[in-house]
Amino acid sequence: MSTAGHWFHPVESDPDAGIRLFLLPHAGSGAIIYRDWGRLLPSDVAAQAVTLPGRHNRHEEETYEDFEPLLDGLYEAVLDEIDDRPFAFFGHCLGAQLAYRLTVRLEREGERGPLVLGTSGWSPIGFYQPTEEESRLPDAQMLEWIKRLGSFPAEVYDNPEMLALVIPALRADLRVSAQYVDDGAGVSCPLASYGGSTDPLQQAPDAMSHWARRSPRYLGHSEFPGGHFYIDNHALAVTTDFARHLHRFQELLVH
């Protein structure tokens, strides 16, 4: 089946899995950042990673550059995709922002929300927020910025063809994130947060503690050695912990 135009990869989830997990990537990237998660998660958790328009198999599509239209598109895609099985969201960086707002939107609209919400590398308070001006930095400065973050594999930086795909998508996502305005919204579902101990985008030492006020069922924060992309080196630990939460709340649904 062609994956062009599809929000989720793989396009179809494992029908035998009891839990569905939607994974949302960081700015400028797509489903590829979660390429190892399928084999790290238990077999009863079917992971599908989101790819936004303008990258990877959707590189010919126009990118979203405004927050609300992107959220609208994702919201409709999720509603079209979910079935009667419990589902969860996990997002990193911009993906965490989108996963959080998707959850808020689902609950406000009276739809079924996620079994668990996982947020990584971002908090609504105390984290760096890009500006419109920064999204329009010259290519050379943008490249230096993403190198400092370590947000893409080293081979990308010396490959003009790959950079020609990555930088426009990153610019679009930075413009989206620049428009985010926090309204203090809470969610009713369980929420677990994750982060790197030396994340340069975390501007306030207590940034991740603010998640505790966003859900009455906050499950706590797990911190790992590393910077903003700690998740690359600690995928097994993160997936193991998150799967533990999924199984716990699935059991509560059954009983």
C-alpha atoms as a printed R data frame, in Angstrom:
    type eleno elety resid chain resno       x      y      z
1   ATOM     1    CA   MET     A     1   0.000  0.000  0.000
2   ATOM     2    CA   SER     A     2   1.286  3.458 -0.874
3   ATOM     3    CA   THR     A     3   2.069  5.590  2.157
4   ATOM     4    CA   ALA     A     4   1.843  8.891  0.282
5   ATOM     5    CA   GLY     A     5  -0.603 11.216  2.006
6   ATOM     6    CA   HIS     A     6  -0.917  9.025  5.097
7   ATOM     7    CA   TRP     A     7  -0.501 10.538  8.544
8   ATOM     8    CA   PHE     A     8   0.512  7.278 10.214
9   ATOM     9    CA   HIS     A     9   3.269  4.732  9.714
10  ATOM    10    CA   PRO     A    10   2.672  1.887  9.449
11  ATOM    11    CA   VAL     A    11  -0.565  2.736  7.665
12  ATOM    12    CA   GLU     A    12  -2.405 -0.140  9.332
13  ATOM    13    CA   SER     A    13  -1.964 -1.177 12.949
14  ATOM    14    CA   ASP     A    14  -1.574 -4.754 14.117
15  ATOM    15    CA   PRO     A    15  -5.181 -5.961 14.539
16  ATOM    16    CA   ASP     A    16  -4.144 -8.393 17.276
17  ATOM    17    CA   ALA     A    17  -2.620 -5.722 19.540
18  ATOM    18    CA   GLY     A    18  -4.810 -4.665 22.442
19  ATOM    19    CA   ILE     A    19  -3.453 -1.093 22.717
20  ATOM    20    CA   ARG     A    20  -2.699  1.452 20.011
21  ATOM    21    CA   LEU     A    21   0.061  4.019 20.483
22  ATOM    22    CA   PHE     A    22   0.367  7.141 18.333
23  ATOM    23    CA   LEU     A    23   3.878  8.617 18.319
24  ATOM    24    CA   LEU     A    24   4.437 12.277 17.446
25  ATOM    25    CA   PRO     A    25   7.938 13.424 16.402
26  ATOM    26    CA   HIS     A    26  10.023 16.513 17.029
27  ATOM    27    CA   ALA     A    27  10.146 19.561 14.744
28  ATOM    28    CA   GLY     A    28  11.452 18.910 11.252
29  ATOM    29    CA   SER     A    29  11.229 15.142 11.488
30  ATOM    30    CA   GLY     A    30   8.720 12.370 10.936
31  ATOM    31    CA   ALA     A    31   7.975  8.743 11.722
32  ATOM    32    CA   ILE     A    32  11.628  7.787 11.233
33  ATOM    33    CA   ILE     A    33  12.630  8.956 14.721
34  ATOM    34    CA   TYR     A    34  10.533  6.134 16.193
35  ATOM    35    CA   ARG     A    35  11.836  3.486 13.786
36  ATOM    36    CA   ASP     A    36  13.084  1.247 16.645
37  ATOM    37    CA   TRP     A    37  10.062  1.547 18.896
38  ATOM    38    CA   GLY     A    38   8.035 -1.197 17.234
39  ATOM    39    CA   ARG     A    39  10.552 -3.852 18.311
40  ATOM    40    CA   LEU     A    40  11.129 -2.285 21.742
41  ATOM    41    CA   LEU     A    41   7.481 -2.176 22.771
42  ATOM    42    CA   PRO     A    42   5.553 -5.251 23.939
43  ATOM    43    CA   SER     A    43   3.775 -7.136 21.162
44  ATOM    44    CA   ASP     A    44   0.345 -6.111 22.451
45  ATOM    45    CA   VAL     A    45   1.138 -2.403 21.842
46  ATOM    46    CA   ALA     A    46   0.752 -1.376 18.197
47  ATOM    47    CA   ALA     A    47   2.768  1.775 17.503
48  ATOM    48    CA   GLN     A    48   1.999  4.116 14.616
49  ATOM    49    CA   ALA     A    49   4.201  7.171 14.182
50  ATOM    50    CA   VAL     A    50   2.929 10.428 12.722
51  ATOM    51    CA   THR     A    51   4.454 12.023  9.644
52  ATOM    52    CA   LEU     A    52   3.306 15.573  8.965
53  ATOM    53    CA   PRO     A    53   2.976 16.897  5.399
54  ATOM    54    CA   GLY     A    54   6.167 18.139  3.780
55  ATOM    55    CA   ARG     A    55   8.586 15.398  4.855
56  ATOM    56    CA   HIS     A    56   9.555 11.800  4.156
57  ATOM    57    CA   ASN     A    57   6.824 10.004  2.193
58  ATOM    58    CA   ARG     A    58   4.756 13.216  2.267
59  ATOM    59    CA   HIS     A    59   7.526 15.518  1.027
60  ATOM    60    CA   GLU     A    60   5.504 16.667 -1.984
61  ATOM    61    CA   GLU     A    61   2.674 17.949  0.206
62  ATOM    62    CA   GLU     A    62   2.511 21.512  1.477
63  ATOM    63    CA   THR     A    63   3.655 21.964  5.069
64  ATOM    64    CA   TYR     A    64   1.470 23.462  7.765
65  ATOM    65    CA   GLU     A    65   2.810 26.776  9.038
66  ATOM    66    CA   ASP     A    66   0.003 27.661 11.458
67  ATOM    67    CA   PHE     A    67  -0.728 25.890 14.721
68  ATOM    68    CA   GLU     A    68  -4.525 25.625 14.682
69  ATOM    69    CA   PRO     A    69  -4.871 24.240 11.118
70  ATOM    70    CA   LEU     A    70  -2.220 21.640 11.906
71  ATOM    71    CA   LEU     A    71  -4.017 20.663 15.099
72  ATOM    72    CA   ASP     A    72  -7.291 20.455 13.144
73  ATOM    73    CA   GLY     A    73  -5.695 18.157 10.577
74  ATOM    74    CA   LEU     A    74  -4.202 15.872 13.210
75  ATOM    75    CA   TYR     A    75  -7.439 15.792 15.185
76  ATOM    76    CA   GLU     A    76  -9.442 14.645 12.162
77  ATOM    77    CA   ALA     A    77  -6.757 12.106 11.239
78  ATOM    78    CA   VAL     A    78  -6.834 10.591 14.733
79  ATOM    79    CA   LEU     A    79 -10.634 10.449 14.823
80  ATOM    80    CA   ASP     A    80 -10.635  8.697 11.451
81  ATOM    81    CA   GLU     A    81  -8.007  6.210 12.613
82  ATOM    82    CA   ILE     A    82  -9.043  5.095 16.106
83  ATOM    83    CA   ASP     A    83 -11.229  2.052 16.652
84  ATOM    84    CA   ASP     A    84 -12.731  0.484 19.754
85  ATOM    85    CA   ARG     A    85  -9.338 -0.342 21.278
86  ATOM    86    CA   PRO     A    86  -7.741  1.913 23.900
87  ATOM    87    CA   PHE     A    87  -5.121  4.242 22.459
88  ATOM    88    CA   ALA     A    88  -2.361  6.455 23.818
89  ATOM    89    CA   PHE     A    89  -0.239  9.406 22.688
90  ATOM    90    CA   PHE     A    90   3.488  9.921 23.123
91  ATOM    91    CA   GLY     A    91   5.231 12.982 21.724
92  ATOM    92    CA   HIS     A    92   8.707 14.488 21.829
93  ATOM    93    CA   CYS     A    93   9.328 18.267 21.654
94  ATOM    94    CA   LEU     A    94   6.809 19.676 19.147
95  ATOM    95    CA   GLY     A    95   5.272 16.211 19.215
96  ATOM    96    CA   ALA     A    96   4.640 16.565 22.953
97  ATOM    97    CA   GLN     A    97   3.011 19.934 22.377
98  ATOM    98    CA   LEU     A    98   0.733 18.468 19.723
99  ATOM    99    CA   ALA     A    99  -0.065 15.325 21.734
100 ATOM   100    CA   TYR     A   100  -1.061 17.483 24.718
101 ATOM   101    CA   ARG     A   101  -3.295 19.756 22.646
102 ATOM   102    CA   LEU     A   102  -4.844 16.788 20.833
103 ATOM   103    CA   THR     A   103  -5.770 15.348 24.216
104 ATOM   104    CA   VAL     A   104  -7.222 18.664 25.380
105 ATOM   105    CA   ARG     A   105  -9.225 18.920 22.147
106 ATOM   106    CA   LEU     A   106 -10.582 15.367 22.318
107 ATOM   107    CA   GLU     A   107 -11.752 15.823 25.892
108 ATOM   108    CA   ARG     A   108 -13.288 19.244 25.225
109 ATOM   109    CA   GLU     A   109 -15.190 17.859 22.232
110 ATOM   110    CA   GLY     A   110 -16.568 14.966 24.270
111 ATOM   111    CA   GLU     A   111 -14.556 12.344 22.406
112 ATOM   112    CA   ARG     A   112 -12.770  9.429 24.006
113 ATOM   113    CA   GLY     A   113  -9.333 10.478 25.193
114 ATOM   114    CA   PRO     A   114  -6.083  8.542 25.390
115 ATOM   115    CA   LEU     A   115  -5.432  5.801 27.892
116 ATOM   116    CA   VAL     A   116  -2.193  7.628 28.818
117 ATOM   117    CA   LEU     A   117  -0.501 10.776 27.513
118 ATOM   118    CA   GLY     A   118   3.299 10.767 27.344
119 ATOM   119    CA   THR     A   119   5.173 14.060 26.955
120 ATOM   120    CA   SER     A   120   8.909 14.256 26.322
121 ATOM   121    CA   GLY     A   121  11.353 17.127 25.891
122 ATOM   122    CA   TRP     A   122   8.790 19.889 26.334
123 ATOM   123    CA   SER     A   123   6.656 21.547 28.975
124 ATOM   124    CA   PRO     A   124   4.085 24.350 28.582
125 ATOM   125    CA   ILE     A   125   6.087 26.460 31.045
126 ATOM   126    CA   GLY     A   126   9.836 26.949 31.268
127 ATOM   127    CA   PHE     A   127  10.842 25.661 27.838
128 ATOM   128    CA   TYR     A   128  12.335 27.500 24.891
129 ATOM   129    CA   GLN     A   129   9.748 28.719 22.398
130 ATOM   130    CA   PRO     A   130  10.977 29.663 18.910
131 ATOM   131    CA   THR     A   131  10.027 32.983 17.365
132 ATOM   132    CA   GLU     A   132   8.792 33.750 13.880
133 ATOM   133    CA   GLU     A   133  12.080 35.540 13.213
134 ATOM   134    CA   GLU     A   134  14.147 32.498 14.219
135 ATOM   135    CA   SER     A   135  12.218 30.322 11.800
136 ATOM   136    CA   ARG     A   136  13.536 32.532  8.995
137 ATOM   137    CA   LEU     A   137  17.237 32.361  9.886
138 ATOM   138    CA   PRO     A   138  19.569 31.936  6.895
139 ATOM   139    CA   ASP     A   139  20.284 28.298  6.074
140 ATOM   140    CA   ALA     A   140  23.836 28.448  7.467
141 ATOM   141    CA   GLN     A   141  22.645 29.716 10.871
142 ATOM   142    CA   MET     A   142  19.762 27.259 10.937
143 ATOM   143    CA   LEU     A   143  22.206 24.450 10.231
144 ATOM   144    CA   GLU     A   144  24.492 25.516 13.088
145 ATOM   145    CA   TRP     A   145  21.513 25.622 15.437
146 ATOM   146    CA   ILE     A   146  20.344 22.116 14.634
147 ATOM   147    CA   LYS     A   147  23.921 20.838 14.865
148 ATOM   148    CA   ARG     A   148  24.172 22.190 18.417
149 ATOM   149    CA   LEU     A   149  20.960 20.416 19.355
150 ATOM   150    CA   GLY     A   150  22.075 17.211 17.660
151 ATOM   151    CA   SER     A   151  18.608 16.803 16.241
152 ATOM   152    CA   PHE     A   152  19.509 14.884 13.092
153 ATOM   153    CA   PRO     A   153  22.001 12.118 12.227
154 ATOM   154    CA   ALA     A   154  25.485 13.383 11.341
155 ATOM   155    CA   GLU     A   155  25.182 12.236  7.725
156 ATOM   156    CA   VAL     A   156  22.362 14.729  7.133
157 ATOM   157    CA   TYR     A   157  24.592 17.770  7.637
158 ATOM   158    CA   ASP     A   158  26.891 16.999  4.713
159 ATOM   159    CA   ASN     A   159  24.162 15.905  2.323
160 ATOM   160    CA   PRO     A   160  22.689 18.862  0.374
161 ATOM   161    CA   GLU     A   161  19.750 16.810 -0.894
162 ATOM   162    CA   MET     A   162  18.754 15.737  2.597
163 ATOM   163    CA   LEU     A   163  19.208 19.250  3.971
164 ATOM   164    CA   ALA     A   164  16.963 20.568  1.203
165 ATOM   165    CA   LEU     A   165  14.199 18.375  2.632
166 ATOM   166    CA   VAL     A   166  14.922 18.837  6.325
167 ATOM   167    CA   ILE     A   167  15.344 22.608  6.621
168 ATOM   168    CA   PRO     A   168  12.024 23.685  5.010
169 ATOM   169    CA   ALA     A   169  10.112 21.230  7.206
170 ATOM   170    CA   LEU     A   170  11.978 22.461 10.280
171 ATOM   171    CA   ARG     A   171  11.211 26.092  9.428
172 ATOM   172    CA   ALA     A   172   7.520 25.294  9.060
173 ATOM   173    CA   ASP     A   173   7.421 23.474 12.392
174 ATOM   174    CA   LEU     A   174   9.240 26.301 14.162
175 ATOM   175    CA   ARG     A   175   6.636 28.748 12.853
176 ATOM   176    CA   VAL     A   176   3.910 26.444 14.137
177 ATOM   177    CA   SER     A   177   5.506 26.235 17.582
178 ATOM   178    CA   ALA     A   178   6.088 30.008 17.678
179 ATOM   179    CA   GLN     A   179   2.301 30.497 17.616
180 ATOM   180    CA   TYR     A   180   1.616 28.334 20.639
181 ATOM   181    CA   VAL     A   181  -0.099 30.187 23.486
182 ATOM   182    CA   ASP     A   182  -0.488 28.369 26.773
183 ATOM   183    CA   ASP     A   183  -3.921 28.606 28.365
184 ATOM   184    CA   GLY     A   184  -3.245 26.372 31.347
185 ATOM   185    CA   ALA     A   185  -5.562 23.656 30.043
186 ATOM   186    CA   GLY     A   186  -5.718 20.410 31.934
187 ATOM   187    CA   VAL     A   187  -6.491 16.859 30.857
188 ATOM   188    CA   SER     A   188  -8.272 14.144 32.808
189 ATOM   189    CA   CYS     A   189  -6.238 11.192 31.537
190 ATOM   190    CA   PRO     A   190  -3.055  9.891 33.196
191 ATOM   191    CA   LEU     A   191   0.029 11.850 32.102
192 ATOM   192    CA   ALA     A   192   3.704 10.844 32.311
193 ATOM   193    CA   SER     A   193   6.574 13.166 31.413
194 ATOM   194    CA   TYR     A   194  10.142 12.424 30.306
195 ATOM   195    CA   GLY     A   195  13.242 14.520 29.700
196 ATOM   196    CA   GLY     A   196  17.003 14.828 29.446
197 ATOM   197    CA   SER     A   197  18.986 16.118 32.423
198 ATOM   198    CA   THR     A   198  20.982 18.613 30.323
199 ATOM   199    CA   ASP     A   199  18.362 19.625 27.747
200 ATOM   200    CA   PRO     A   200  19.471 23.054 26.427
201 ATOM   201    CA   LEU     A   201  15.882 23.916 25.518
202 ATOM   202    CA   GLN     A   202  14.766 23.606 29.137
203 ATOM   203    CA   GLN     A   203  15.111 27.166 30.380
204 ATOM   204    CA   ALA     A   204  13.721 26.771 33.905
205 ATOM   205    CA   PRO     A   205  15.041 24.063 36.261
206 ATOM   206    CA   ASP     A   206  11.494 23.248 37.405
207 ATOM   207    CA   ALA     A   207   9.955 23.258 33.903
208 ATOM   208    CA   MET     A   208   8.845 19.633 33.884
209 ATOM   209    CA   SER     A   209   7.249 19.951 37.333
210 ATOM   210    CA   HIS     A   210   4.481 22.056 35.783
211 ATOM   211    CA   TRP     A   211   2.942 18.938 34.218
212 ATOM   212    CA   ALA     A   212   1.736 17.981 37.701
213 ATOM   213    CA   ARG     A   213  -0.868 20.746 37.509
214 ATOM   214    CA   ARG     A   214  -2.109 19.667 34.083
215 ATOM   215    CA   SER     A   215  -3.576 16.310 35.117
216 ATOM   216    CA   PRO     A   216  -5.105 15.077 38.389
217 ATOM   217    CA   ARG     A   217  -3.612 11.693 37.434
218 ATOM   218    CA   TYR     A   218  -0.040 12.814 36.900
219 ATOM   219    CA   LEU     A   219   2.293  9.809 36.934
220 ATOM   220    CA   GLY     A   220   5.526 11.688 37.581
221 ATOM   221    CA   HIS     A   221   8.606 12.686 35.643
222 ATOM   222    CA   SER     A   222  11.419 10.413 34.458
223 ATOM   223    CA   GLU     A   223  14.755 12.114 33.784
224 ATOM   224    CA   PHE     A   224  17.598 10.526 31.832
225 ATOM   225    CA   PRO     A   225  21.211 11.536 31.201
226 ATOM   226    CA   GLY     A   226  21.578 13.572 28.030
227 ATOM   227    CA   GLY     A   227  20.374 16.632 26.191
228 ATOM   228    CA   HIS     A   228  17.285 17.364 24.151
229 ATOM   229    CA   PHE     A   229  17.649 14.126 22.209
230 ATOM   230    CA   TYR     A   230  18.333 11.908 25.226
231 ATOM   231    CA   ILE     A   231  15.523  9.764 23.823
232 ATOM   232    CA   ASP     A   232  17.799  8.375 21.095
233 ATOM   233    CA   ASN     A   233  20.034  6.701 23.685
234 ATOM   234    CA   HIS     A   234  17.339  5.759 26.178
235 ATOM   235    CA   ALA     A   235  14.556  4.477 23.933
236 ATOM   236    CA   LEU     A   236  14.437  1.092 25.668
237 ATOM   237    CA   ALA     A   237  14.075  2.621 29.132
238 ATOM   238    CA   VAL     A   238  11.400  5.076 27.952
239 ATOM   239    CA   THR     A   239   9.377  2.452 26.085
240 ATOM   240    CA   THR     A   240   9.602  0.044 29.016
241 ATOM   241    CA   ASP     A   241   8.358  2.657 31.460
242 ATOM   242    CA   PHE     A   242   5.595  3.915 29.199
243 ATOM   243    CA   ALA     A   243   4.410  0.381 28.402
244 ATOM   244    CA   ARG     A   244   4.188 -0.263 32.136
245 ATOM   245    CA   HIS     A   245   1.775  2.639 32.467
246 ATOM   246    CA   LEU     A   246  -0.233  1.442 29.459
247 ATOM   247    CA   HIS     A   247  -0.664 -2.036 30.893
248 ATOM   248    CA   ARG     A   248  -1.598 -0.706 34.307
249 ATOM   249    CA   PHE     A   249  -4.418  1.446 32.979
250 ATOM   250    CA   GLN     A   250  -5.558 -1.185 30.504
251 ATOM   251    CA   GLU     A   251  -6.025 -3.516 33.468
252 ATOM   252    CA   LEU     A   252  -8.130 -0.882 35.228
253 ATOM   253    CA   LEU     A   253 -10.336 -0.596 32.133
254 ATOM   254    CA   VAL     A   254 -10.949 -4.334 32.151
255 ATOM   255    CA   HIS     A   255 -11.769 -4.403 35.849
